[in-house]
Amino acid sequence: MTKIELIVTVAGLAVALTIPSTGAAQGASDEHSKIQAGYALIQQAGIPTNLKGKNPALVGLGSFIVNAQADCNGCHGNPTYAPGGDPHLGQPEVIDLNGYLIGGAPLFGPFLPRNLTPNGAGRPAGLTLERFVETIRTGKDLKFRDPHVPSDQNDLLQVMPWPVFRNMSDRELGAIYEFLSTLPCKDPTATGRCN
């Protein structure tokens, strides 16, 4: 082996040893970082949560997915940002907590984002975990709200990015549900859903 080949081999080995593993150990570490970041986002925005009876790890992970990856409040917020807190206008970001995930803003023609806060029974969007996962995995509008697209027999959510979100793991979808279940019920249209 020449001196150059030895240097390249040693340098390659040094690089290989510094690249993080993609195995289970890193997955756990990566999830731990997301959990911590999820709680930091809750604290930074001042999002009210009730952790009683909840899995803290799932809540943190769910917060990270909802607030840092999926941008759920970007569509389901009404409004998304508080006055003077819109980063798109060069302002420091301030989430409108009264409108956080309550849905209803006419953003996409006849399609209105749904209220994701828990109902009076503590179910996010009024759905059980099983129905929530079914909605994300299939896109079925289980509440059968107008308009029915593509048909009355096959009513699918049209703006919700379920074709992408359905690729999340069961743990990730469970974490989203767990986080959403910690939020206070909000009833902006006075339907009695929080009773």
MARKE-162772 format. One record per residue: residue number from 1; residue in one letter; x, y, z of N, C-alpha, C in turn. Coordinates in Angstrom, 2 decimals, m for minus. Layout:
BEGIN
num,residu,n.x,n.y,n.z,ca.x,ca.y,ca.z,c.x,c.y,c.z
NUM,A,X,Y,Z,X,Y,Z,X,Y,Z $
...
//
This chain:
BEGIN
num,residu,n.x,n.y,n.z,ca.x,ca.y,ca.z,c.x,c.y,c.z
1,M,0.85,m1.16,0.00,0.00,0.00,0.00,0.90,1.23,0.00 $
2,T,0.59,2.18,m0.87,1.40,3.39,m0.94,0.99,4.34,0.18 $
3,K,1.81,5.34,0.36,1.55,6.32,1.41,0.24,7.07,1.13 $
4,I,m0.03,7.40,m0.12,m1.26,8.11,m0.50,m2.48,7.22,m0.24 $
5,E,m2.39,5.93,m0.62,m3.51,5.02,m0.38,m3.78,4.87,1.11 $
6,L,m2.71,4.83,1.92,m2.86,4.71,3.37,m3.54,5.96,3.94 $
7,I,m3.15,7.14,3.46,m3.76,8.39,3.94,m5.24,8.43,3.57 $
8,V,m5.57,8.05,2.32,m6.96,8.04,1.88,m7.77,7.04,2.69 $
9,T,m7.21,5.86,2.96,m7.91,4.84,3.74,m8.16,5.32,5.16 $
10,V,m7.15,5.88,5.80,m7.29,6.39,7.16,m8.29,7.54,7.19 $
11,A,m8.22,8.44,6.21,m9.17,9.57,6.15,m10.59,9.05,5.95 $
12,G,m10.76,8.05,5.09,m12.08,7.47,4.86,m12.63,6.82,6.11 $
13,L,m11.78,6.12,6.85,m12.19,5.50,8.10,m12.58,6.56,9.13 $
14,A,m11.84,7.64,9.19,m12.16,8.72,10.14,m13.52,9.33,9.80 $
15,V,m13.78,9.56,8.52,m15.08,10.10,8.10,m16.18,9.10,8.45 $
16,A,m15.99,7.84,8.17,m16.99,6.82,8.44,m17.32,6.75,9.93 $
17,L,m16.32,6.95,10.78,m16.56,6.89,12.21,m17.30,8.11,12.74 $
18,T,m17.24,9.22,12.01,m17.93,10.43,12.48,m19.34,10.56,11.92 $
19,I,m19.71,9.75,10.93,m21.07,9.80,10.39,m21.98,9.05,11.35 $
20,P,m23.07,9.71,11.77,m23.96,9.03,12.72,m24.60,7.80,12.12 $
21,S,m24.86,6.84,12.96,m25.52,5.61,12.56,m26.97,5.89,12.26 $
22,T,m27.55,5.17,11.31,m28.98,5.32,11.03,m29.76,4.20,11.70 $
23,G,m29.13,3.51,12.63,m29.78,2.39,13.30,m30.73,2.83,14.38 $
24,A,m31.17,1.88,15.17,m32.17,2.12,16.21,m31.70,3.14,17.25 $
25,A,m30.40,3.11,17.57,m29.90,4.03,18.59,m30.09,5.47,18.14 $
26,Q,m29.78,5.76,16.88,m29.97,7.12,16.42,m31.44,7.45,16.31 $
27,G,m32.26,6.50,15.91,m33.70,6.74,15.82,m34.26,7.17,17.16 $
28,A,m33.84,6.51,18.22,m34.30,6.88,19.56,m33.80,8.26,19.93 $
29,S,m32.55,8.55,19.62,m31.97,9.84,19.93,m32.66,10.93,19.12 $
30,D,m32.93,10.66,17.86,m33.60,11.62,16.99,m35.01,11.89,17.52 $
31,E,m35.72,10.84,17.94,m37.07,11.04,18.49,m37.00,11.84,19.78 $
32,H,m36.01,11.57,20.61,m35.86,12.32,21.86,m35.67,13.81,21.55 $
33,S,m34.88,14.13,20.54,m34.68,15.53,20.15,m35.98,16.15,19.67 $
34,K,m36.78,15.38,18.94,m38.06,15.90,18.45,m39.03,16.14,19.61 $
35,I,m39.01,15.24,20.59,m39.87,15.40,21.77,m39.50,16.69,22.50 $
36,Q,m38.20,16.89,22.71,m37.75,18.12,23.38,m38.14,19.35,22.57 $
37,A,m37.95,19.30,21.27,m38.30,20.43,20.41,m39.81,20.68,20.45 $
38,G,m40.60,19.60,20.50,m42.05,19.74,20.58,m42.48,20.49,21.82 $
39,Y,m41.87,20.18,22.95,m42.19,20.89,24.19,m41.70,22.33,24.15 $
40,A,m40.56,22.56,23.51,m40.06,23.94,23.36,m41.04,24.77,22.53 $
41,L,m41.61,24.16,21.50,m42.59,24.88,20.67,m43.85,25.20,21.46 $
42,I,m44.31,24.27,22.28,m45.48,24.51,23.14,m45.20,25.70,24.05 $
43,Q,m44.03,25.68,24.69,m43.67,26.74,25.63,m43.49,28.08,24.91 $
44,Q,m42.79,28.06,23.79,m42.50,29.29,23.05,m43.79,29.97,22.59 $
45,A,m44.74,29.19,22.09,m46.00,29.76,21.59,m47.01,30.00,22.70 $
46,G,m46.79,29.40,23.88,m47.75,29.53,24.97,m49.00,28.71,24.76 $
47,I,m48.87,27.59,24.05,m50.02,26.73,23.75,m50.48,26.04,25.04 $
48,P,m51.74,26.24,25.42,m52.22,25.60,26.65,m52.44,24.10,26.43 $
49,T,m51.92,23.30,27.32,m52.09,21.85,27.24,m52.43,21.29,28.61 $
50,N,m53.12,20.16,28.61,m53.43,19.44,29.84,m52.84,18.04,29.68 $
51,L,m51.76,17.77,30.39,m51.04,16.51,30.24,m51.56,15.39,31.14 $
52,K,m52.59,15.66,31.93,m53.10,14.65,32.85,m53.54,13.41,32.09 $
53,G,m52.94,12.26,32.46,m53.28,10.98,31.84,m52.70,10.78,30.46 $
54,K,m51.82,11.66,30.03,m51.25,11.57,28.68,m49.84,11.00,28.73 $
55,N,m49.41,10.46,27.60,m48.05,9.96,27.46,m47.16,11.15,27.08 $
56,P,m46.28,11.60,27.99,m45.49,12.80,27.73,m44.62,12.70,26.46 $
57,A,m44.08,11.54,26.19,m43.24,11.39,24.99,m44.08,11.58,23.73 $
58,L,m45.27,10.98,23.71,m46.13,11.13,22.53,m46.60,12.56,22.37 $
59,V,m46.88,13.24,23.47,m47.31,14.64,23.39,m46.22,15.49,22.77 $
60,G,m44.99,15.34,23.24,m43.88,16.12,22.69,m43.65,15.82,21.23 $
61,L,m43.65,14.54,20.88,m43.46,14.15,19.48,m44.60,14.69,18.62 $
62,G,m45.83,14.57,19.11,m46.97,15.07,18.38,m46.90,16.57,18.17 $
63,S,m46.50,17.30,19.19,m46.33,18.75,19.06,m45.30,19.07,17.98 $
64,F,m44.20,18.33,17.96,m43.18,18.57,16.96,m43.74,18.35,15.54 $
65,I,m44.47,17.26,15.36,m45.02,16.97,14.03,m46.04,18.04,13.64 $
66,V,m46.96,18.36,14.54,m48.03,19.33,14.26,m47.47,20.73,14.01 $
67,N,m46.50,21.14,14.83,m46.05,22.53,14.81,m44.77,22.79,14.01 $
68,A,m43.95,21.77,13.79,m42.68,22.00,13.09,m42.58,21.29,11.76 $
69,Q,m43.35,20.22,11.56,m43.23,19.48,10.31,m44.46,19.63,9.42 $
70,A,m45.63,19.37,9.95,m46.84,19.32,9.12,m47.50,20.69,8.97 $
71,D,m47.15,21.65,9.82,m47.75,22.98,9.78,m49.27,22.92,9.80 $
72,C,m49.82,22.13,10.69,m51.29,21.97,10.76,m51.99,23.30,10.97 $
73,N,m51.41,24.18,11.79,m52.04,25.46,12.06,m52.02,26.38,10.85 $
74,G,m51.15,26.10,9.88,m51.11,26.91,8.67,m52.44,26.90,7.92 $
75,C,m53.14,25.78,7.97,m54.46,25.68,7.35,m55.58,25.71,8.38 $
76,H,m55.36,25.03,9.51,m56.43,24.88,10.50,m56.49,26.04,11.49 $
77,G,m55.54,26.97,11.45,m55.59,28.15,12.31,m56.56,29.18,11.73 $
78,N,m57.25,29.89,12.61,m58.23,30.88,12.14,m58.32,32.02,13.15 $
79,P,m57.40,32.99,13.05,m56.27,33.11,12.14,m55.06,32.34,12.66 $
80,T,m54.06,32.22,11.80,m52.84,31.52,12.18,m51.99,32.36,13.12 $
81,Y,m51.82,33.63,12.79,m50.94,34.51,13.56,m51.73,35.62,14.25 $
82,A,m51.22,36.03,15.40,m51.80,37.16,16.11,m51.45,38.46,15.38 $
83,P,m52.23,39.51,15.58,m51.88,40.79,14.95,m50.45,41.20,15.33 $
84,G,m49.67,41.57,14.32,m48.28,41.96,14.53,m47.33,40.79,14.66 $
85,G,m47.83,39.55,14.47,m47.00,38.36,14.67,m46.88,37.48,13.44 $
86,D,m47.00,38.07,12.24,m46.95,37.28,11.01,m45.54,37.31,10.42 $
87,P,m44.80,36.20,10.48,m43.44,36.20,9.96,m43.37,36.45,8.46 $
88,H,m44.47,36.20,7.73,m44.48,36.49,6.30,m44.40,37.99,6.03 $
89,L,m44.70,38.78,7.04,m44.63,40.24,6.92,m43.39,40.80,7.62 $
90,G,m42.45,39.91,7.95,m41.22,40.34,8.61,m41.38,40.60,10.10 $
91,Q,m42.47,40.14,10.67,m42.75,40.34,12.09,m42.30,39.11,12.88 $
92,P,m41.96,39.29,14.15,m41.65,38.12,14.97,m42.90,37.24,15.10 $
93,E,m42.74,35.94,14.93,m43.88,35.02,14.92,m44.58,34.97,16.28 $
94,V,m45.90,35.16,16.21,m46.76,35.02,17.39,m48.01,34.27,16.93 $
95,I,m48.19,33.06,17.44,m49.36,32.25,17.10,m50.60,32.85,17.76 $
96,D,m51.69,32.92,17.02,m52.96,33.37,17.60,m53.56,32.19,18.36 $
97,L,m53.46,32.20,19.66,m53.91,31.07,20.46,m55.42,30.89,20.44 $
98,N,m56.17,31.97,20.23,m57.63,31.84,20.14,m58.04,31.11,18.86 $
99,G,m57.24,31.24,17.83,m57.55,30.59,16.56,m56.77,29.32,16.29 $
100,Y,m55.95,28.90,17.26,m55.07,27.76,17.08,m55.87,26.48,16.79 $
101,L,m55.76,26.00,15.58,m56.32,24.73,15.11,m57.85,24.65,15.15 $
102,I,m58.54,25.81,15.13,m60.01,25.78,15.21,m60.68,25.63,13.85 $
103,G,m59.92,25.73,12.76,m60.50,25.54,11.43,m61.49,26.63,11.06 $
104,G,m62.19,26.39,9.95,m63.27,27.27,9.54,m62.92,28.42,8.63 $
105,A,m61.64,28.75,8.47,m61.27,29.88,7.60,m61.42,29.46,6.13 $
106,P,m62.13,30.27,5.34,m62.33,29.90,3.92,m61.06,30.13,3.09 $
107,L,m60.19,29.13,3.10,m58.90,29.26,2.40,m58.92,28.66,1.00 $
108,F,m59.75,27.68,0.76,m59.67,26.89,m0.46,m61.04,26.72,m1.11 $
109,G,m61.63,27.80,m1.58,m62.93,27.70,m2.23,m63.96,27.14,m1.27 $
110,P,m64.67,26.10,m1.67,m65.73,25.56,m0.82,m65.23,24.63,0.29 $
111,F,m63.93,24.37,0.34,m63.38,23.44,1.31,m62.88,24.19,2.54 $
112,L,m63.45,23.88,3.69,m63.07,24.54,4.94,m62.26,23.60,5.81 $
113,P,m61.12,24.08,6.34,m60.37,23.25,7.29,m61.21,22.97,8.52 $
114,R,m61.05,21.78,9.07,m61.83,21.33,10.22,m61.22,21.80,11.54 $
115,N,m62.04,21.85,12.56,m61.61,22.15,13.91,m60.92,20.89,14.46 $
116,L,m59.64,21.00,14.77,m58.88,19.86,15.27,m58.83,19.79,16.79 $
117,T,m59.36,20.82,17.47,m59.33,20.76,18.94,m60.28,19.65,19.40 $
118,P,m60.05,19.12,20.59,m60.92,18.04,21.09,m62.34,18.53,21.31 $
119,N,m63.28,17.62,21.17,m64.67,17.93,21.53,m64.83,17.78,23.04 $
120,G,m66.05,17.88,23.53,m66.30,17.76,24.97,m65.88,16.42,25.56 $
121,A,m65.83,15.39,24.72,m65.40,14.06,25.17,m63.88,13.90,25.10 $
122,G,m63.17,14.96,24.69,m61.72,14.91,24.62,m61.17,14.30,23.34 $
123,R,m62.00,14.16,22.32,m61.56,13.54,21.06,m61.20,14.60,20.03 $
124,P,m59.94,14.64,19.62,m59.53,15.60,18.60,m60.40,15.49,17.34 $
125,A,m60.87,16.65,16.88,m61.75,16.73,15.71,m63.03,15.90,15.92 $
126,G,m63.29,15.51,17.17,m64.47,14.70,17.46,m64.33,13.25,17.05 $
127,L,m63.11,12.80,16.78,m62.86,11.45,16.28,m62.14,10.60,17.32 $
128,T,m62.45,9.31,17.35,m61.64,8.38,18.13,m60.28,8.25,17.46 $
129,L,m59.32,7.70,18.16,m58.01,7.47,17.56,m58.14,6.64,16.29 $
130,E,m58.95,5.60,16.34,m59.11,4.71,15.19,m59.68,5.46,13.99 $
131,R,m60.68,6.30,14.22,m61.30,7.07,13.13,m60.35,8.15,12.62 $
132,F,m59.57,8.74,13.53,m58.58,9.74,13.15,m57.56,9.11,12.20 $
133,V,m57.03,7.96,12.59,m56.05,7.26,11.75,m56.68,6.86,10.42 $
134,E,m57.91,6.37,10.44,m58.60,6.01,9.20,m58.72,7.21,8.26 $
135,T,m59.05,8.37,8.81,m59.16,9.58,8.00,m57.84,9.92,7.34 $
136,I,m56.76,9.87,8.12,m55.44,10.21,7.57,m54.98,9.15,6.56 $
137,R,m55.23,7.90,6.83,m54.76,6.82,5.94,m55.56,6.74,4.63 $
138,T,m56.86,7.07,4.68,m57.71,6.88,3.49,m58.21,8.16,2.86 $
139,G,m58.20,9.26,3.61,m58.75,10.51,3.11,m60.26,10.57,3.15 $
140,K,m60.90,9.55,3.68,m62.38,9.53,3.74,m62.88,10.65,4.65 $
141,D,m63.89,11.36,4.15,m64.54,12.38,4.96,m65.59,11.68,5.81 $
142,L,m65.20,11.26,6.98,m66.08,10.47,7.85,m67.24,11.30,8.40 $
143,K,m67.15,12.62,8.25,m68.25,13.48,8.68,m69.17,13.84,7.52 $
144,F,m68.78,13.44,6.32,m69.60,13.57,5.12,m70.13,15.00,4.93 $
145,R,m69.20,15.95,4.95,m69.59,17.36,4.79,m69.45,17.79,3.34 $
146,D,m70.34,18.68,2.92,m70.30,19.23,1.56,m69.01,19.99,1.33 $
147,P,m68.54,20.06,0.09,m69.01,19.31,m1.07,m68.45,17.88,m1.06 $
148,H,m69.20,16.97,m1.67,m68.80,15.56,m1.72,m68.01,15.31,m3.00 $
149,V,m66.71,15.15,m2.85,m65.82,15.00,m4.00,m65.00,13.73,m3.80 $
150,P,m64.83,12.90,m4.78,m65.31,13.02,m6.15,m66.79,12.66,m6.34 $
151,S,m67.42,12.01,m5.32,m68.83,11.65,m5.46,m69.44,11.45,m4.08 $
152,D,m70.76,11.35,m4.03,m71.43,11.08,m2.75,m71.01,9.72,m2.19 $
153,Q,m70.71,8.78,m3.06,m70.34,7.43,m2.62,m68.86,7.34,m2.21 $
154,N,m68.05,8.25,m2.67,m66.62,8.21,m2.40,m66.16,9.61,m2.01 $
155,D,m66.55,10.06,m0.83,m66.30,11.42,m0.37,m64.90,11.51,0.25 $
156,L,m63.98,12.18,m0.45,m62.59,12.28,0.00,m62.21,13.72,0.31 $
157,L,m61.38,13.90,1.33,m60.88,15.22,1.66,m60.01,15.72,0.52 $
158,Q,m60.25,16.96,0.07,m59.60,17.47,m1.14,m58.37,18.32,m0.90 $
159,V,m58.29,19.03,0.17,m57.15,19.91,0.41,m56.19,19.31,1.43 $
160,M,m56.72,18.61,2.38,m55.91,17.95,3.40,m54.88,17.04,2.73 $
161,P,m53.60,17.21,3.05,m52.56,16.40,2.38,m52.46,14.97,2.90 $
162,W,m53.59,14.30,3.03,m53.60,12.92,3.52,m52.82,11.96,2.63 $
163,P,m52.72,12.19,1.29,m51.90,11.25,0.50,m50.42,11.23,0.93 $
164,V,m49.96,12.31,1.55,m48.59,12.35,2.08,m48.59,11.89,3.53 $
165,F,m49.52,12.43,4.33,m49.54,12.12,5.76,m49.84,10.66,6.03 $
166,R,m50.51,9.98,5.13,m50.83,8.57,5.36,m49.58,7.69,5.45 $
167,N,m48.44,8.23,5.01,m47.19,7.50,5.08,m46.52,7.58,6.45 $
168,M,m47.11,8.34,7.36,m46.57,8.39,8.72,m46.79,7.05,9.41 $
169,S,m45.96,6.77,10.38,m46.09,5.53,11.15,m47.29,5.62,12.09 $
170,D,m47.72,4.47,12.59,m48.80,4.46,13.59,m48.39,5.27,14.82 $
171,R,m47.13,5.17,15.20,m46.65,5.92,16.37,m46.75,7.42,16.11 $
172,E,m46.37,7.87,14.93,m46.44,9.30,14.62,m47.89,9.80,14.61 $
173,L,m48.80,9.03,13.99,m50.20,9.44,13.99,m50.78,9.41,15.40 $
174,G,m50.38,8.41,16.20,m50.81,8.36,17.59,m50.28,9.55,18.38 $
175,A,m49.07,9.98,18.06,m48.48,11.12,18.75,m49.23,12.40,18.39 $
176,I,m49.60,12.56,17.14,m50.39,13.73,16.74,m51.70,13.74,17.53 $
177,Y,m52.37,12.61,17.57,m53.64,12.50,18.28,m53.46,12.80,19.77 $
178,E,m52.40,12.27,20.36,m52.15,12.49,21.79,m51.92,13.96,22.06 $
179,F,m51.13,14.63,21.22,m50.91,16.07,21.40,m52.22,16.84,21.26 $
180,L,m52.96,16.57,20.19,m54.22,17.29,19.97,m55.17,17.10,21.14 $
181,S,m55.13,15.93,21.77,m56.04,15.64,22.88,m55.69,16.43,24.14 $
182,T,m54.52,17.07,24.18,m54.14,17.87,25.35,m54.67,19.30,25.26 $
183,L,m55.16,19.69,24.10,m55.59,21.07,23.88,m56.98,21.31,24.47 $
184,P,m57.29,22.56,24.78,m58.64,22.85,25.24,m59.63,22.78,24.07 $
185,C,m60.84,22.37,24.36,m61.90,22.36,23.36,m62.24,23.79,23.00 $
186,K,m62.41,24.05,21.71,m62.83,25.37,21.26,m64.03,25.18,20.33 $
187,D,m64.99,26.07,20.48,m66.23,25.99,19.73,m66.56,27.36,19.14 $
188,P,m65.81,27.77,18.11,m66.00,29.13,17.58,m67.38,29.35,16.93 $
189,T,m68.06,28.30,16.53,m69.37,28.46,15.89,m70.52,28.16,16.84 $
190,A,m70.24,28.00,18.11,m71.25,27.77,19.15,m72.18,26.61,18.81 $
191,T,m71.59,25.47,18.45,m72.37,24.28,18.12,m72.65,23.41,19.34 $
192,G,m71.99,23.72,20.45,m72.14,22.90,21.65,m71.19,21.73,21.70 $
193,R,m70.18,21.71,20.83,m69.25,20.58,20.77,m68.40,20.43,22.03 $
194,C,m68.30,21.46,22.84,m67.48,21.38,24.06,m68.29,20.95,25.27 $
195,N,m69.58,20.76,25.12,m70.43,20.35,26.26,m70.31,18.88,26.53 $
//
